[in-house]
Amino acid sequence: MTHRKRGRRPQDPPHAILTKPEVWRKARPATSARRSSDLTPEEQQNAKRALRFMRTKLGGVRPLALALKASHKTVSHACCRKRRPGAGMVIRLARIAGASVEDVLSGVWPPFGDMSALWTSGWMMPRGRPCLAVRVE
């Protein structure tokens, strides 16, 4: 009885050695869903402003996340960080706010400037400061 060596068999071809990094991607069919946001950069900015406004109005990220039926991490990333809010989140936000989706995406809601109507009706930021919606450019 002869013993074989472990490892590569003599008939196996040698493995290729890559000299530069390469990425192979499978072609996606045209009918598949896109992973990027369907909102324009201006609509995304208006949606973020509306999310920040509602975060202040509801008293934080967690209450807003409960209202949007999303995780607090997702809402926090969409509000504060470089992530983009999705179209579904904007639709849920408009429902909660009682505004139309078009108003949220166009920047009509919430209005710019001093929000004295909010803090006279009892809505304040957690540290007692009045809530303001100011355009930052």
Z-matrix of the N, CA and C atoms (Angstrom, degrees):
N
C 1 1.429
C 2 1.528 1 109.31
N 3 1.311 2 114.81 1 126.80
C 4 1.468 3 119.03 2 179.61
C 5 1.525 4 109.39 3 -98.49
N 6 1.304 5 115.39 4 145.01
C 7 1.466 6 120.95 5 179.11
C 8 1.517 7 108.84 6 -100.48
N 9 1.351 8 114.39 7 136.18
C 10 1.468 9 119.17 8 176.53
C 11 1.507 10 110.00 9 -91.73
N 12 1.315 11 116.13 10 149.10
C 13 1.458 12 120.19 11 174.29
C 14 1.527 13 108.61 12 -75.84
N 15 1.313 14 114.65 13 145.61
C 16 1.467 15 118.82 14 175.38
C 17 1.523 16 109.09 15 -76.36
N 18 1.319 17 114.95 16 157.01
C 19 1.459 18 118.65 17 177.47
C 20 1.506 19 111.65 18 114.05
N 21 1.304 20 115.85 19 -151.02
C 22 1.449 21 121.70 20 -175.43
C 23 1.511 22 110.62 21 -73.42
N 24 1.325 23 113.29 22 136.32
C 25 1.456 24 118.51 23 176.36
C 26 1.526 25 108.82 24 -80.28
N 27 1.295 26 118.62 25 152.80
C 28 1.463 27 120.56 26 -176.14
C 29 1.529 28 113.86 27 -60.81
N 30 1.331 29 118.94 28 -27.92
C 31 1.459 30 119.74 29 -177.49
C 32 1.531 31 112.89 30 -84.25
N 33 1.353 32 119.18 31 -10.34
C 34 1.457 33 121.17 32 178.47
C 35 1.521 34 110.20 33 -70.68
N 36 1.341 35 117.74 34 137.40
C 37 1.462 36 119.13 35 178.21
C 38 1.522 37 110.34 36 -71.78
N 39 1.302 38 118.05 37 152.33
C 40 1.474 39 119.95 38 178.11
C 41 1.531 40 109.87 39 -67.97
N 42 1.317 41 117.60 40 151.36
C 43 1.456 42 122.69 41 -179.97
C 44 1.516 43 110.16 42 -77.83
N 45 1.312 44 115.13 43 144.44
C 46 1.460 45 120.35 44 178.76
C 47 1.524 46 109.50 45 -74.56
N 48 1.301 47 116.62 46 145.19
C 49 1.456 48 122.43 47 177.47
C 50 1.524 49 107.09 48 -110.46
N 51 1.336 50 115.31 49 120.61
C 52 1.461 51 119.70 50 179.79
C 53 1.518 52 109.46 51 -79.37
N 54 1.325 53 115.82 52 133.62
C 55 1.455 54 119.97 53 178.61
C 56 1.512 55 111.76 54 -98.64
N 57 1.335 56 118.29 55 -16.51
C 58 1.466 57 122.25 56 176.34
C 59 1.527 58 107.83 57 -141.20
N 60 1.345 59 117.55 58 152.57
C 61 1.462 60 119.59 59 -179.27
C 62 1.526 61 110.80 60 -67.06
N 63 1.316 62 115.76 61 134.75
C 64 1.461 63 121.09 62 177.73
C 65 1.519 64 109.18 63 -131.62
N 66 1.323 65 115.49 64 148.28
C 67 1.452 66 121.35 65 178.17
C 68 1.520 67 107.50 66 -122.64
N 69 1.316 68 115.38 67 126.10
C 70 1.453 69 119.97 68 177.14
C 71 1.519 70 107.65 69 -103.85
N 72 1.308 71 116.85 70 127.23
C 73 1.453 72 121.26 71 178.67
C 74 1.509 73 110.12 72 -123.10
N 75 1.290 74 113.43 73 138.67
C 76 1.449 75 119.40 74 177.92
C 77 1.525 76 108.73 75 -78.60
N 78 1.316 77 117.41 76 134.04
C 79 1.452 78 121.10 77 178.93
C 80 1.523 79 109.52 78 -66.28
N 81 1.339 80 116.31 79 130.58
C 82 1.454 81 120.84 80 179.47
C 83 1.513 82 110.02 81 -92.14
N 84 1.316 83 117.46 82 139.47
C 85 1.465 84 119.12 83 178.03
C 86 1.525 85 111.03 84 -67.44
N 87 1.315 86 116.42 85 152.06
C 88 1.461 87 121.50 86 -177.57
C 89 1.523 88 111.84 87 -64.80
N 90 1.310 89 117.84 88 -21.39
C 91 1.464 90 120.86 89 -178.26
C 92 1.525 91 113.32 90 -84.79
N 93 1.330 92 118.26 91 -5.91
C 94 1.471 93 120.08 92 -178.14
C 95 1.527 94 110.36 93 -76.65
N 96 1.322 95 115.79 94 157.36
C 97 1.456 96 121.26 95 -178.97
C 98 1.524 97 110.34 96 -72.25
N 99 1.324 98 114.91 97 143.51
C 100 1.459 99 119.36 98 177.11
C 101 1.518 100 109.75 99 -80.52
N 102 1.299 101 116.37 100 147.09
C 103 1.459 102 119.92 101 178.61
C 104 1.515 103 111.78 102 -91.45
N 105 1.316 104 117.72 103 -20.52
C 106 1.455 105 119.95 104 -179.73
C 107 1.523 106 109.64 105 -79.41
N 108 1.306 107 115.90 106 164.89
C 109 1.452 108 120.83 107 -177.82
C 110 1.525 109 110.21 108 -71.77
N 111 1.311 110 115.51 109 145.05
C 112 1.455 111 120.67 110 177.28
C 113 1.523 112 111.40 111 -87.57
N 114 1.315 113 117.94 112 2.01
C 115 1.453 114 122.19 113 -178.66
C 116 1.518 115 110.63 114 -93.62
N 117 1.330 116 115.77 115 146.61
C 118 1.463 117 120.22 116 175.74
C 119 1.528 118 108.71 117 -73.43
N 120 1.334 119 118.43 118 163.14
C 121 1.471 120 119.80 119 178.61
C 122 1.529 121 112.72 120 -58.14
N 123 1.323 122 118.35 121 -36.13
C 124 1.464 123 120.54 122 178.75
C 125 1.531 124 110.65 123 -67.76
N 126 1.327 125 116.97 124 -41.16
C 127 1.461 126 120.49 125 177.79
C 128 1.520 127 110.96 126 -65.71
N 129 1.328 128 117.28 127 -36.81
C 130 1.462 129 120.95 128 177.37
C 131 1.519 130 110.65 129 -64.28
N 132 1.348 131 116.62 130 -41.11
C 133 1.464 132 120.33 131 179.10
C 134 1.528 133 110.62 132 -64.87
N 135 1.324 134 117.21 133 -42.12
C 136 1.467 135 120.52 134 177.83
C 137 1.527 136 111.07 135 -65.64
N 138 1.320 137 117.21 136 -38.44
C 139 1.463 138 120.72 137 178.13
C 140 1.525 139 110.69 138 -65.78
N 141 1.326 140 117.39 139 -40.15
C 142 1.470 141 120.01 140 177.61
C 143 1.523 142 110.92 141 -63.14
N 144 1.333 143 116.18 142 -40.58
C 145 1.465 144 119.88 143 179.13
C 146 1.530 145 110.35 144 -63.58
N 147 1.340 146 116.47 145 -41.35
C 148 1.461 147 120.32 146 178.20
C 149 1.527 148 110.94 147 -66.20
N 150 1.336 149 117.45 148 -39.03
C 151 1.469 150 120.70 149 177.06
C 152 1.522 151 110.67 150 -62.91
N 153 1.323 152 117.07 151 -43.00
C 154 1.473 153 120.12 152 178.89
C 155 1.518 154 110.54 153 -63.48
N 156 1.336 155 116.17 154 -40.72
C 157 1.459 156 120.76 155 178.51
C 158 1.527 157 110.61 156 -60.51
N 159 1.331 158 116.99 157 -48.24
C 160 1.465 159 120.27 158 -179.57
C 161 1.529 160 111.24 159 -67.89
N 162 1.323 161 117.46 160 -32.52
C 163 1.467 162 120.24 161 176.24
C 164 1.523 163 109.70 162 -60.83
N 165 1.344 164 116.38 163 -43.21
C 166 1.455 165 121.04 164 178.75
C 167 1.526 166 110.73 165 -67.83
N 168 1.325 167 115.39 166 -43.22
C 169 1.460 168 120.77 167 -177.99
C 170 1.527 169 112.08 168 -62.79
N 171 1.335 170 116.97 169 -39.81
C 172 1.461 171 120.74 170 -178.16
C 173 1.521 172 113.46 171 -87.77
N 174 1.330 173 117.46 172 -9.44
C 175 1.454 174 119.65 173 174.63
C 176 1.515 175 115.46 174 95.74
N 177 1.307 176 119.28 175 18.47
C 178 1.453 177 121.04 176 174.96
C 179 1.516 178 112.83 177 143.50
N 180 1.320 179 114.13 178 178.70
C 181 1.459 180 120.48 179 -177.08
C 182 1.523 181 111.20 180 -73.23
N 183 1.326 182 117.47 181 -41.37
C 184 1.466 183 119.57 182 -176.38
C 185 1.532 184 113.21 183 -62.80
N 186 1.351 185 119.68 184 -46.29
C 187 1.464 186 118.03 185 176.18
C 188 1.530 187 113.02 186 -61.97
N 189 1.333 188 116.62 187 -36.65
C 190 1.464 189 120.20 188 177.29
C 191 1.523 190 110.30 189 -66.16
N 192 1.322 191 116.81 190 -40.49
C 193 1.464 192 120.36 191 179.20
C 194 1.529 193 110.85 192 -64.12
N 195 1.325 194 117.26 193 -40.19
C 196 1.468 195 120.23 194 176.86
C 197 1.523 196 110.84 195 -62.89
N 198 1.325 197 116.33 196 -41.63
C 199 1.461 198 119.99 197 -179.87
C 200 1.530 199 111.41 198 -67.36
N 201 1.335 200 116.85 199 -35.92
C 202 1.464 201 121.30 200 -179.38
C 203 1.525 202 112.25 201 -83.55
N 204 1.327 203 117.05 202 -7.57
C 205 1.468 204 122.52 203 -175.80
C 206 1.529 205 110.91 204 57.21
N 207 1.326 206 114.40 205 48.46
C 208 1.464 207 121.99 206 178.41
C 209 1.521 208 107.51 207 -135.41
N 210 1.314 209 116.51 208 166.66
C 211 1.464 210 118.98 209 177.83
C 212 1.527 211 109.24 210 -74.95
N 213 1.325 212 115.36 211 151.48
C 214 1.463 213 118.75 212 -179.54
C 215 1.524 214 111.17 213 -63.97
N 216 1.307 215 117.17 214 -28.97
C 217 1.461 216 121.02 215 179.25
C 218 1.533 217 110.76 216 -67.23
N 219 1.329 218 116.49 217 -42.83
C 220 1.460 219 120.84 218 178.45
C 221 1.520 220 111.12 219 -62.61
N 222 1.327 221 116.65 220 -44.77
C 223 1.461 222 120.82 221 -179.53
C 224 1.522 223 110.43 222 -67.55
N 225 1.319 224 117.06 223 -40.54
C 226 1.459 225 120.66 224 178.85
C 227 1.521 226 111.26 225 -62.28
N 228 1.326 227 116.73 226 -43.34
C 229 1.462 228 119.97 227 178.72
C 230 1.523 229 110.85 228 -64.99
N 231 1.330 230 117.72 229 -38.98
C 232 1.460 231 120.90 230 -179.21
C 233 1.528 232 111.33 231 -70.71
N 234 1.332 233 117.15 232 -32.68
C 235 1.470 234 120.78 233 -179.37
C 236 1.518 235 112.50 234 -78.52
N 237 1.311 236 115.55 235 -48.88
C 238 1.452 237 120.27 236 -162.17
C 239 1.519 238 115.20 237 -106.71
N 240 1.285 239 116.83 238 -28.36
C 241 1.456 240 118.41 239 -170.55
C 242 1.506 241 111.03 240 -106.36
N 243 1.300 242 115.50 241 -166.50
C 244 1.457 243 121.86 242 -174.78
C 245 1.527 244 113.61 243 -78.64
N 246 1.322 245 117.89 244 0.03
C 247 1.459 246 119.98 245 179.48
C 248 1.523 247 110.25 246 -74.51
N 249 1.327 248 114.83 247 160.34
C 250 1.459 249 120.08 248 -178.17
C 251 1.524 250 109.99 249 -107.58
N 252 1.340 251 116.73 250 137.99
C 253 1.459 252 117.78 251 175.00
C 254 1.524 253 109.86 252 -72.80
N 255 1.310 254 116.78 253 143.37
C 256 1.454 255 121.40 254 -179.51
C 257 1.519 256 111.87 255 -87.40
N 258 1.309 257 115.21 256 169.14
C 259 1.465 258 120.90 257 -179.16
C 260 1.530 259 110.77 258 -64.88
N 261 1.329 260 117.59 259 -37.57
C 262 1.459 261 120.68 260 179.18
C 263 1.519 262 112.13 261 -63.29
N 264 1.323 263 116.27 262 -39.84
C 265 1.455 264 120.07 263 178.85
C 266 1.526 265 110.52 264 -65.95
N 267 1.330 266 116.81 265 -37.30
C 268 1.464 267 120.57 266 179.59
C 269 1.528 268 110.22 267 -66.67
N 270 1.325 269 117.35 268 -38.99
C 271 1.466 270 120.47 269 178.38
C 272 1.525 271 110.25 270 -63.54
N 273 1.335 272 117.30 271 -45.05
C 274 1.472 273 120.50 272 178.65
C 275 1.528 274 110.93 273 -64.78
N 276 1.334 275 116.92 274 -38.29
C 277 1.459 276 121.35 275 178.59
C 278 1.521 277 110.64 276 -63.00
N 279 1.326 278 117.23 277 -43.22
C 280 1.468 279 120.88 278 179.80
C 281 1.530 280 110.71 279 -63.29
N 282 1.323 281 117.13 280 -38.74
C 283 1.469 282 120.31 281 177.98
C 284 1.524 283 111.10 282 -63.03
N 285 1.326 284 115.96 283 -44.73
C 286 1.468 285 120.39 284 -179.57
C 287 1.519 286 110.61 285 -64.79
N 288 1.333 287 116.49 286 -40.47
C 289 1.462 288 121.38 287 -175.99
C 290 1.520 289 112.54 288 -76.74
N 291 1.333 290 117.07 289 -19.06
C 292 1.458 291 119.20 290 -176.39
C 293 1.520 292 112.09 291 76.99
N 294 1.325 293 115.96 292 23.98
C 295 1.462 294 121.64 293 178.94
C 296 1.524 295 108.54 294 -115.69
N 297 1.306 296 115.87 295 165.50
C 298 1.460 297 118.42 296 177.12
C 299 1.528 298 109.74 297 -82.33
N 300 1.304 299 115.90 298 155.81
C 301 1.465 300 120.83 299 179.03
C 302 1.526 301 109.59 300 -62.40
N 303 1.328 302 117.07 301 -37.77
C 304 1.463 303 121.08 302 179.56
C 305 1.522 304 111.43 303 -62.49
N 306 1.354 305 116.58 304 -39.36
C 307 1.467 306 119.71 305 178.07
C 308 1.519 307 111.57 306 -64.71
N 309 1.326 308 116.93 307 -40.65
C 310 1.463 309 120.31 308 179.65
C 311 1.525 310 110.41 309 -66.31
N 312 1.330 311 116.98 310 -45.75
C 313 1.465 312 120.34 311 -176.58
C 314 1.529 313 112.65 312 -72.05
N 315 1.331 314 117.24 313 -30.22
C 316 1.468 315 119.30 314 -179.59
C 317 1.523 316 112.33 315 -84.43
N 318 1.336 317 117.29 316 -12.88
C 319 1.457 318 120.57 317 178.73
C 320 1.519 319 113.22 318 92.54
N 321 1.337 320 118.15 319 5.51
C 322 1.464 321 121.08 320 177.97
C 323 1.529 322 109.99 321 -68.53
N 324 1.332 323 116.23 322 -37.99
C 325 1.460 324 120.66 323 177.85
C 326 1.517 325 109.44 324 -115.47
N 327 1.296 326 120.10 325 133.89
C 328 1.456 327 130.07 326 -7.07
C 329 1.520 328 110.25 327 -76.62
N 330 1.329 329 117.50 328 152.27
C 331 1.466 330 119.92 329 -178.67
C 332 1.524 331 111.06 330 -67.04
N 333 1.321 332 116.18 331 152.38
C 334 1.458 333 121.56 332 178.43
C 335 1.519 334 110.61 333 -77.07
N 336 1.328 335 115.57 334 161.13
C 337 1.456 336 120.83 335 172.33
C 338 1.514 337 112.75 336 97.97
N 339 1.323 338 114.70 337 -161.01
C 340 1.455 339 122.15 338 -176.40
C 341 1.523 340 110.78 339 -69.65
N 342 1.300 341 116.85 340 128.98
C 343 1.455 342 122.41 341 -179.01
C 344 1.529 343 109.81 342 -100.63
N 345 1.327 344 116.41 343 51.95
C 346 1.461 345 119.22 344 -177.02
C 347 1.520 346 111.94 345 -63.00
N 348 1.335 347 117.24 346 -27.63
C 349 1.465 348 119.55 347 178.21
C 350 1.525 349 110.81 348 -62.78
N 351 1.338 350 117.26 349 -32.10
C 352 1.460 351 120.09 350 179.78
C 353 1.518 352 111.61 351 -73.75
N 354 1.340 353 117.44 352 -50.00
C 355 1.452 354 116.21 353 -173.79
C 356 1.503 355 113.12 354 -78.53
N 357 1.338 356 119.64 355 -14.43
C 358 1.461 357 119.05 356 171.50
C 359 1.522 358 110.29 357 -78.16
N 360 1.342 359 116.89 358 -22.68
C 361 1.456 360 118.74 359 178.78
C 362 1.532 361 111.96 360 -90.80
N 363 1.333 362 117.78 361 4.65
C 364 1.451 363 120.53 362 173.52
C 365 1.506 364 116.13 363 107.48
N 366 1.326 365 119.78 364 -4.52
C 367 1.461 366 120.34 365 178.39
C 368 1.508 367 109.50 366 -86.14
N 369 1.303 368 116.79 367 122.54
C 370 1.459 369 121.98 368 -179.39
C 371 1.523 370 108.40 369 -134.95
N 372 1.303 371 115.46 370 162.54
C 373 1.457 372 120.02 371 172.86
C 374 1.522 373 107.73 372 -74.26
N 375 1.343 374 118.33 373 160.17
C 376 1.464 375 120.68 374 -176.86
C 377 1.519 376 114.49 375 -54.87
N 378 1.314 377 119.55 376 -30.79
C 379 1.463 378 120.88 377 -177.90
C 380 1.523 379 112.08 378 -94.12
N 381 1.330 380 117.75 379 12.52
C 382 1.441 381 120.81 380 174.92
C 383 1.512 382 114.89 381 88.48
N 384 1.323 383 118.07 382 3.83
C 385 1.461 384 119.72 383 178.78
C 386 1.523 385 109.59 384 -85.21
N 387 1.344 386 117.62 385 144.55
C 388 1.457 387 117.94 386 176.94
C 389 1.520 388 110.68 387 -65.45
N 390 1.312 389 115.82 388 147.90
C 391 1.459 390 119.93 389 -177.36
C 392 1.512 391 109.03 390 -85.09
N 393 1.312 392 116.86 391 129.66
C 394 1.452 393 123.18 392 -179.04
C 395 1.507 394 109.52 393 -122.38
N 396 1.303 395 116.30 394 146.13
C 397 1.457 396 121.88 395 172.35
C 398 1.517 397 106.40 396 -118.02
N 399 1.303 398 116.33 397 107.36
C 400 1.454 399 121.54 398 -175.18
C 401 1.513 400 108.45 399 -122.92
N 402 1.309 401 116.41 400 136.27
C 403 1.467 402 120.68 401 178.21
C 404 1.533 403 108.58 402 -72.08
N 405 1.310 404 115.96 403 126.62
C 406 1.450 405 121.80 404 178.10
C 407 1.524 406 107.17 405 -109.60
N 408 1.307 407 116.06 406 121.46
C 409 1.466 408 119.58 407 -178.70
C 410 1.496 409 110.62 408 -127.15
